[in-house]
Each structure stands twice: as structure tokens, then as C-alpha cells.
Amino acid sequence: MKLGAKSWLAMAASMLAGGCTASDIGPEYVNIDEEESEVLFFGPGLAEGYRQVLTGTDEKFVHRTVALYGPKAGIFPHARIRYAETPPGRQFKRDLKAEATIKHWGWFRDKTVETGATGVTVNAMGRIGYAAATADGVACLVWRQPMGIRDNGGVGTRLLSGYYCKGEGPMISAAEAESIVKLIGHREYGPIDPPEGWSDNNGTVRIAVMWKNASSGLDHFRGIIRVPREGENGAIQVGPRGGRKCSGPLIPAGAQDGRAVMKWSMTCSDGLTAKGSLRYRQKDDYVIGEGEDSEGRNLALID
């Protein structure tokens, strides 16, 4: 069987970086697109690379997301992140230094590991501990970040951990380690923007959506658009939030004042539909749009 480039890259990244399937963390977990994941990571060398994200809630009502990142080609860099959130009234109890988590990651198994710089810094979600290491000469970084409510001996209601391996080379310095962990975020608890020069997969642009609700207030959603390529339609996705997740086509409709005009429509998981238009400027990913849902309520789209 001959594999295409995309299939080969997916298989190679899965084998080399410890790719996960639903069976790794339970049958209740499902694959989602990166744009649907609450976890954000803009690690060096990972733009437009391989992605796999699984999410779900286990029998103890702990919500988990596992995200795997790989390069556009080859083996390095690659990364893996685990995020977990407890149900109300429960907390994580165990506190560990970042360097103690190296043994938790299968990629380091049976390798000669040496640790380097360790420390604590602050990213968009709060304090995060990190430790640099080499594994058979490959420069890596691990981190651990408990967050949320802490009382009665608990360390938090949310926990994020992960590792990033950049390839063969010298140990990652403390300054570089701090710059990398600041590229980790969470869409709700610590949203961050991609660094300058980052290129999203498939021409995607993140948007904010303000959606009028029944009480004359506004609901705020996050979403993305996939910009249409020549001869093709694009796509729009909004949510998930509050039981609502929407998606639909984004169709080119000419140009106005140097901006591409597009028509969009969405069908939502709670039965609503919506449609409207937006204007897009490629040089700075400028987006502004408007629309109306099937109950006559207005939407505004901005970037």
C-alpha cells in the first residue's frame, strides 16, 4: 500500500511522538479538530504541522484533553499536552515538580535522560513549573501547571502537563524554556495569540462572535474561519459553548474596498441556524461581519 504525504506524516508522527487513540484514555474520548480544543500551543517549528486532539469525560466526571503536535516533515520538533479539569467540589491532590514528570511520558522510556535548567515562570494561565532535559541527545522540555481553586490541601481544579522535544542539540536554556511555556494557553482560562510569523493550518483565522440572546444581552463565542481557496468554498465554525456548536460554508461573493466579501451560513447543535456576510483582508487577517439567526437575533463577527 502506498501512503500519501499526509497519511505518511500522520503515521510517522504517531509512531515517533507517542500518538494516542481513544483507547489510550478511554472509549468515551473522541477526536476533535485543533480549533475545537481548549488547549493552545504555538511551539517553535510546529506551525502547519501534524495535529491530533482527543477529548472527553471519564466515569469519574473528570474532563480531559490530550493534544499531540508534530512537524511539517521529519521527526522533530514534537510535543504532547494533557489537560484535565475536575468536577465541582473536587481537586487534584498531588503536587509534583516538573522534572519528576519526565517518567510519566512514554517517549522518554528506555532513553538516557539528563536534566538541566529547572524553574517556575508565569504564562497566560498563571504559574508554571518547567524542566529542561536531554534524552539520548535530544533536547526536550517538560512542564506541569496546576490551576484553579486550591483549598483543603488541594493543588487545583485544573491541571496541565506536557513535553516538547526540539531535536538533537544542546540542553534548552532557562530563557528558552520560559519563552516556550509562555506559548501554552487555554481558550477560556488563558487565551493567547500566535507569535508573529506563525502560520495557521489551512488558512484559518480565529474570530470572536457576539451573539444577541433572548434577554437582550450578548453571548460571546470563539470561532474560526477557513479562508476559501481558489475555486473552493471556505468554512466557518463557532463554539462549542453553552451547548451550542455551529458550522457551515463560507462562500466568496466578490470584493469591496480592497477586501474580499464572503457569504456564510451555519447550522447549530441546539437547532438554531444563522447566516450573513463578512469582509476579509488577507494582509493582516482582518475580519468584520454580521448576520442574523433563525429567531431574528443579530450576530457580529470580528478579528
C-alpha positions, 0 to 999 in steps of 0.5 A: 500500500502506498501512503500519501504525504499526509497519511505518511506524516500522520503515521510517522508522527504517531509512531515517533511522538507517542500518538494516542487513540481513544483507547489510550484514555478511554472509549468515551474520548473522541477526536476533535479538530485543533480549533475545537480544543481548549488547549493552545500551543504555538511551539517553535517549528510546529506551525502547519504541522501534524495535529491530533486532539482527543477529548472527553469525560471519564466515569469519574466526571473528570474532563480531559484533553490530550493534544499531540503536535508534530512537524511539517516533515521529519521527526522533530520538533514534537510535543504532547499536552494533557489537560484535565479539569475536575468536577465541582467540589473536587481537586487534584491532590498531588503536587509534583515538580516538573522534572519528576514528570519526565517518567510519566511520558512514554517517549522518554522510556528506555532513553538516557535522560539528563536534566538541566535548567529547572524553574517556575515562570508565569504564562497566560494561565498563571504559574508554571513549573518547567524542566529542561532535559536531554534524552539520548541527545535530544533536547526536550522540555517538560512542564506541569501547571496546576490551576484553579481553586486550591483549598483543603490541601488541594493543588487545583481544579485544573491541571496541565502537563506536557513535553516538547522535544526540539531535536538533537542539540544542546540542553534548552536554556532557562530563557528558552524554556520560559519563552516556550511555556509562555506559548501554552494557553487555554481558550477560556482560562488563558487565551493567547495569540500566535507569535508573529510569523506563525502560520495557521493550518489551512488558512484559518483565522480565529474570530470572536462572535457576539451573539444577541440572546433572548434577554437582550444581552450578548453571548460571546463565542470563539470561532474560526474561519477557513479562508476559501481557496481558489475555486473552493468554498471556505468554512466557518465554525463557532463554539462549542459553548453553552451547548451550542456548536455551529458550522457551515460554508463560507462562500466568496461573493466578490470584493469591496474596498480592497477586501474580499466579501464572503457569504456564510451560513451555519447550522447549530447543535441546539437547532438554531441556524444563522447566516450573513456576510463578512469582509476579509483582508488577507494582509493582516487577517482582518475580519468584520461581519454580521448576520442574523439567526433563525429567531431574528437575533443579530450576530457580529463577527470580528478579528 
